[in-house]
Every structure is written in C-alpha cells, then in structure tokens.
C-alpha cells in the first residue's frame, strides 16, 4: 500500500513514496515463494482505506503499510506487516536515515521488508499443510523453516522424508528436486551422513540438474547448485553461482550466508565480514547460520574475543556452533569450559573422533593453517583421536 505522508519536507513526497513502494514490490516479486500484487493495482486504494476492504478487493494474505516523515535533513520510515486472517500487525520496523541517503535507504528498506515477508511466508507453510493445502513449494518452505529454527538431525530426517513425498507427488515441480538436493547437502555438510557420502553427493547433483532444467532462474535452484559445487571442491565456481543467486534475490540472507561461507573458505575474511554487515541490515534480528558465520570469520581472523561475543548472543547452540564455541574457549585458555561446551555433542555422537572431523572439514575448508588449528582445539576440548 502507499505509505502515508507524515510531514515530509524539502523533498517530493509522491516521488519518495512511489520509489519506496516500487522497490518493495520489486524485491518481493523476486521471491518465487510469493505472488505479489503490482504497485499499479495496490495504489488505486487510499492508504486510509479500511483493511477489510483492502483484503477483500486484493485477496492478499499480507499487506505492507507504512509512513514517512522528514524534517528536510533526517527521515524516518515506519513499516507495518498486516496479516489478513485477523488484521493483526505481525511486525513493525523503523528505519532512520539522512535524506541524502534516500536512494540507498530505499533499497535497504525494500530488502528488509522483502526478507521479513519472505520469512513469514515460509514459516506459515507448515500451518497451510496442516490445513490440507499441500504442494511441492509448501513442503520445501516448511522444510526450510524447520531447519532455520530447529537445525538438528531429527528435523533434517523429517525433511528428507517430506521431500521424498514432494518428489513422488509432484515430480514435475522443481521445488522437490532442489529441496531434496539441499537436504542431502545439509546432511553431508553437518556430518549426519557418514556412510555412502559419495552416493548421497551424486544424488544431490542429479536433483540439482533436474531442477536446473525446470527453473534455471529460481534463486534456490542456483543456491542448491552452488552448495553442490562447493561440496565437490569447486569453490571459485561455487562463489560465482552464489553471487548469481544473490542477484536473483538480493533480500535472501540464506543465499548471502552461503556466499559468506565461500569467502571464508577462500581466506577472504574481510569480504565475508562486509557481506555479513549487509546481511545484518537486511535481517537485523540475525539467525543461527549468519551468527555462526560471523563467529567463524572472527575466529579465522584471530579475534577470538569477538567470536565468543557473537556466540554468546545465540540463545541455544547447535552442534556446529558448540564445536566452534569449544575451539574459541580453548584459544582463550578456558579448557574446562571448552570441555563442558563440547560434552553434549560428544554424548550425542559417542563414536565421533578428530579423524572423522578432519574428513568432514576437508570437504568444507581449503588446506591451510585453519584446519590443524581447529582439530588441535577440539582434541584439547576432549574429542578423541
């Protein structure tokens, strides 16, 4: 909906409001999970129109509304996301910027809104499935939401099962193919697939090839391809494909996180931190994976205090983060705490050894000083040889 004008001075109000609306509509439309009503249609309605009539006329699940104000120098944009079913406000955000930054901030506003709306649509997928609305895209969205919120082996096993259902029922849909490819890559990268790793990697590659034939310009297809290339050790090619996925959907912190990982692998820590900074502007609430990558970047650069600070902001550490936390504590000379942090992982994986960890990390990291340092810290924290 058109944003309301709350005392915009020294700048053309109609131009500014139209520019922000166009940017938001464009970034939302880049997400194939969503069907977005055009600005030309939504702007036919008054920003003061009752929400009941807006939802009835547009048949939308969500409406983005907002307001703008400025004093000629500083400006504030307030954005609201309203859900149709009960007209509740599910998110409110405020962005302050200098009026000279209006062009760059227009893009920042639109990407933050697109990231939020896309995440909300993904999170609601399981509810829609539970109500009887099933499709390959909903199954993939539900699986992605599950891993974003509860990254665990149990959640991953559910995803594998559900993606098989999508492949069986909707064989001509790309969503099941790249969804299962991503599920297999997660299992390989997290160390949850220990036997038949080569066969699992080959299956993931086959699924990606089919998805590419069906929807080559879907950002998640490109993301799955990048993950597959990285798993094969083709890191430069993987980075280029991650960059293409980011161009297809610049509001996706999932894709940006993958690109960050490639820069870390290639030793480009400064560039990784720059993309992390951009990602945090898009998603100021962060997420587990992005926080993990940020802590990795600091640890790899030797700033273990900063790495610990990032990890301490995570409400609960998953397996990968607990290993990193243990390594950070070892670097800080806190061996007893490191052993305590790593203990739950070792109890959950009693057969895990530094040899298995080395095999896993050899597929994820470039050779260099980082890997032996990593293995040494985990050994010191109690991981058996």
C-alpha positions in Angstrom: 0.0 0.0 0.0 1.2 3.6 -0.5 3.0 4.9 2.6 1.4 7.8 4.4 3.0 11.2 4.3 3.7 12.4 7.9 5.2 15.8 7.3 7.8 15.1 4.5 9.6 18.4 3.9 12.1 19.5 1.2 11.6 16.5 -1.0 8.9 15.5 -3.3 6.6 13.3 -1.2 4.9 11.5 -4.2 8.3 10.6 -5.7 9.7 9.3 -2.5 6.7 7.2 -1.6 6.5 5.8 -5.1 10.2 5.0 -5.1 9.9 3.0 -1.9 6.8 1.2 -3.0 8.4 0.3 -6.3 11.5 -1.0 -4.6 9.5 -3.1 -2.1 7.3 -4.6 -4.8 10.3 -5.4 -6.9 12.2 -7.2 -4.1 9.1 -9.1 -3.0 8.5 -10.2 -6.6 12.0 -11.6 -6.9 11.0 -14.3 -4.4 9.2 -17.2 -6.2 7.6 -18.2 -3.0 5.4 -15.2 -3.2 2.8 -13.8 -5.7 2.9 -10.0 -5.4 0.2 -7.6 -6.4 1.5 -4.8 -8.6 2.0 -1.3 -7.3 -0.4 0.0 -10.0 -3.2 -2.1 -8.5 -2.5 -1.5 -4.8 -2.0 2.3 -5.3 -5.6 2.5 -6.6 -6.6 2.2 -3.0 -6.3 5.0 -0.4 -3.7 4.5 2.3 -6.5 5.2 4.7 -8.8 2.6 3.2 -10.2 0.1 5.8 -8.1 -3.1 5.9 -11.2 -5.2 5.5 -11.9 -3.7 2.1 -8.3 -3.8 1.1 -8.1 -7.6 1.8 -11.4 -8.2 0.2 -10.5 -6.4 -3.0 -6.9 -7.6 -3.4 -7.4 -11.1 -2.0 -4.0 -10.8 -0.3 -2.6 -12.8 2.7 -0.5 -9.8 3.8 -0.4 -6.1 3.3 2.6 -3.9 3.8 1.8 -0.4 5.0 3.9 2.4 6.4 4.6 6.0 6.9 7.3 8.5 6.1 8.4 11.7 7.8 11.4 14.1 7.4 12.5 17.5 8.6 14.5 18.1 5.4 17.6 16.5 6.8 16.7 13.4 8.7 13.9 11.0 7.8 12.1 8.0 9.4 10.3 5.2 7.7 7.9 3.1 9.7 6.8 -0.2 8.2 4.0 -2.5 9.3 3.2 -6.0 8.1 -0.5 -6.8 8.5 -1.9 -10.4 8.3 -5.3 -10.8 6.5 -6.9 -13.5 8.7 -7.3 -11.3 11.8 -5.8 -8.0 10.6 -3.1 -8.3 13.2 0.2 -6.5 12.9 2.8 -9.2 12.9 5.8 -6.9 12.5 6.7 -3.2 12.9 10.0 -1.8 11.9 11.5 1.7 12.0 14.4 2.8 9.8 16.1 6.2 10.3 18.3 7.8 7.6 19.6 11.1 6.3 17.7 12.5 3.4 20.9 12.4 1.3 20.8 8.6 1.7 17.3 8.3 0.3 18.3 6.3 -2.7 20.5 3.8 -0.8 18.0 3.6 2.0 15.1 2.9 -0.3 16.9 -0.3 -1.3 17.7 -1.1 2.3 14.0 -0.6 3.3 12.8 -2.8 0.5 15.2 -5.6 1.1 14.4 -5.7 4.9 10.7 -5.8 4.1 11.2 -8.5 1.4 13.3 -10.6 3.8 10.7 -10.4 6.6 7.7 -11.1 4.4 9.5 -14.0 2.7 10.5 -15.5 6.0 6.9 -15.1 7.3 5.5 -16.9 4.2 8.0 -19.7 4.7 7.1 -20.0 8.4 3.4 -20.3 7.7 3.9 -23.1 5.2 3.5 -25.9 7.7 0.3 -24.4 9.0 -1.1 -24.4 5.5 -0.1 -28.0 5.0 -1.7 -28.9 8.3 -4.9 -27.3 7.0 -4.8 -29.6 3.9 -3.1 -27.3 1.4 -0.2 -29.4 0.1 2.2 -28.6 -2.8 5.9 -29.1 -3.5 6.6 -25.4 -2.8 4.9 -25.6 0.6 6.8 -28.8 1.6 10.1 -27.2 0.7 9.2 -24.0 2.5 8.2 -25.9 5.6 11.4 -27.8 5.5 13.5 -24.6 5.2 11.6 -23.0 8.0 12.2 -26.1 10.2 16.0 -26.0 9.6 16.1 -22.3 10.1 14.5 -22.6 13.6 15.4 -26.1 14.7 18.6 -27.2 13.0 19.1 -30.7 14.3 19.4 -34.2 12.9 15.9 -35.1 13.8 14.5 -32.1 11.9 16.7 -33.0 9.0 15.4 -36.6 8.9 11.8 -35.2 8.8 12.8 -33.0 5.8 14.3 -36.0 3.9 11.1 -37.9 4.3 8.8 -35.0 3.3 11.0 -34.1 0.3 10.5 -37.7 -0.9 6.8 -37.1 -0.7 7.1 -34.0 -2.8 9.2 -35.8 -5.4 6.7 -38.6 -5.6 3.6 -36.4 -5.8 5.0 -33.5 -7.8 7.7 -35.0 -10.0 7.4 -32.1 -12.5 8.0 -29.4 -9.9 11.5 -28.1 -9.3 10.8 -27.4 -5.6 11.0 -31.1 -4.6 14.2 -31.6 -6.6 16.3 -28.7 -5.3 14.6 -29.2 -1.8 16.0 -32.8 -1.6 19.3 -31.7 -3.0 19.6 -29.1 -0.3 18.6 -31.6 2.4 21.3 -34.0 1.2 23.9 -31.3 1.2 22.9 -30.3 4.8 23.3 -33.9 5.9 26.7 -34.1 4.2 28.0 -30.8 5.5 26.8 -31.3 9.1 28.3 -34.8 9.2 24.9 -36.5 9.6 25.6 -38.7 6.5 28.6 -40.8 7.4 28.1 -43.9 5.1 27.6 -43.6 1.4 28.7 -40.0 1.3 29.8 -40.2 -2.4 26.4 -41.7 -3.4 24.5 -39.0 -1.5 26.5 -36.3 -3.1 25.9 -37.8 -6.5 22.1 -37.9 -5.8 22.1 -34.3 -4.8 23.9 -33.4 -8.0 21.3 -35.3 -10.0 18.4 -33.5 -8.3 20.1 -30.1 -9.0 20.5 -31.0 -12.6 16.7 -31.7 -12.9 15.8 -28.5 -11.1 18.0 -26.5 -13.4 16.2 -27.9 -16.4 12.8 -26.9 -14.9 13.5 -23.5 -13.4 17.1 -22.3 -14.1 16.4 -18.7 -12.8 15.0 -19.7 -9.4 17.4 -18.3 -6.8 17.0 -21.5 -4.7 18.0 -23.7 -7.8 21.1 -21.6 -8.1 21.7 -21.8 -4.3 21.4 -25.6 -4.5 23.8 -25.7 -7.4 26.3 -23.6 -5.5 26.1 -25.9 -2.5 26.7 -28.9 -4.8 29.7 -27.2 -6.4 31.2 -26.4 -3.0 30.7 -30.0 -2.0 32.8 -31.1 -5.0 35.6 -28.6 -4.1 34.9 -26.3 -7.0 35.0 -23.2 -4.7 35.6 -20.5 -7.3 32.7 -21.7 -9.4 30.5 -22.1 -6.3 31.2 -18.5 -5.3 30.2 -17.3 -8.7 26.9 -19.2 -8.6 26.2 -17.9 -5.0 26.7 -14.4 -6.5 24.2 -15.2 -9.2 21.7 -16.4 -6.7 22.2 -13.2 -4.7 21.4 -11.2 -7.8 18.2 -13.2 -8.4 17.1 -12.5 -4.8 19.2 -9.8 -3.0 16.9 -10.0 0.0 17.8 -13.6 0.9 20.1 -13.9 3.9 20.2 -17.7 3.2 22.0 -17.0 -0.1 24.2 -14.3 1.4 25.2 -16.7 4.2 26.3 -19.3 1.5 28.3 -16.6 -0.2 29.9 -15.6 3.1 31.0 -19.2 3.6 32.7 -19.3 0.2 34.7 -16.1 1.1 35.7 -17.7 4.4 36.8 -20.8 2.6 38.9 -18.8 0.2 40.5 -16.8 3.0 38.7 -13.6 2.1 37.7 -12.8 5.7 37.3 -9.0 5.1 34.8 -9.5 2.3 32.9 -12.1 4.4 32.6 -9.5 7.2 31.4 -6.9 4.7 28.6 -9.2 3.4 27.7 -10.1 7.0 27.3 -6.4 7.7 25.0 -6.1 4.6 23.0 -9.1 5.8 22.5 -7.7 9.2 21.0 -4.6 7.7 18.5 -6.8 5.8 17.8 -9.0 8.8 18.6 -7.1 12.0 17.3 -10.0 14.1 20.0 -12.2 12.5 19.7 -16.0 12.5 21.7 -19.0 13.7 23.6 -19.6 10.5 24.5 -15.9 10.0 25.7 -15.7 13.6 27.7 -18.9 13.1 29.4 -17.5 10.0 30.2 -14.2 11.8 31.8 -16.1 14.7 33.8 -18.2 12.2 35.0 -15.1 10.5 36.3 -13.6 13.7 37.8 -16.9 14.8 39.6 -17.3 11.5 41.0 -13.8 11.7 42.2 -14.4 15.2 39.7 -12.2 17.0 38.6 -14.9 19.5 37.0 -12.4 21.9 34.7 -11.1 19.2 33.9 -14.7 18.2 32.9 -15.5 21.7 30.8 -12.4 22.0 28.8 -13.4 18.9 28.3 -17.0 20.1 27.1 -15.7 23.4 24.2 -13.9 21.7 22.8 -17.2 20.4 20.1 -18.5 22.7 21.0 -22.1 22.0 24.0 -23.5 20.1 23.6 -26.3 17.5 26.2 -28.9 17.0 28.4 -26.9 14.7 28.3 -23.9 16.9 29.1 -25.9 20.0 32.3 -27.1 18.4 33.2 -23.6 17.4 32.5 -22.4 20.9 34.8 -25.0 22.3 37.6 -24.0 19.9 37.1 -20.4 20.9 37.3 -21.2 24.6 40.4 -23.3 24.0 42.1 -20.3 22.3 41.1 -18.2 25.4 42.8 -20.7 27.7 39.4 -21.8 29.2 39.9 -25.6 28.8 37.4 -26.7 31.5 34.7 -24.6 29.9 35.6 -25.8 26.5 35.2 -29.4 27.6 31.9 -28.6 29.2 30.6 -27.0 26.0 31.7 -29.9 23.8 30.4 -32.6 26.1 26.8 -32.6 24.9 28.0 -33.1 21.3 30.2 -36.0 22.2 27.4 -37.6 24.3 25.1 -37.3 21.3 27.8 -38.6 18.9 29.8 -41.1 21.1 31.8 -42.5 18.1 32.9 -39.1 16.8 36.7 -38.6 16.5 39.1 -36.0 15.3 39.7 -38.2 12.3 36.1 -38.1 11.3 36.1 -34.3 11.9 39.1 -34.0 9.7 37.3 -35.9 6.9 34.3 -33.7 7.3 36.3 -30.4 7.3 38.5 -31.4 4.4 35.3 -31.1 2.2 34.5 -27.7 3.7 37.8 -25.9 4.1 40.7 -25.0 1.9 44.0 -26.5 3.1 45.9 -24.2 5.4 46.6 -23.4 9.0 42.9 -23.2 10.0 42.2 -26.9 9.8 45.1 -28.2 12.0 44.3 -25.3 14.5 40.7 -26.4 14.5 41.5 -30.1 15.1 44.0 -29.3 17.8 41.5 -27.2 19.7 38.8 -29.9 19.5 41.3 -32.5 20.7 42.2 -30.3 23.6 38.5 -30.0 24.4 38.1 -33.7 24.7 37.3 -35.0 21.2 39.1 -38.4 21.0 41.6 -39.2 18.3 
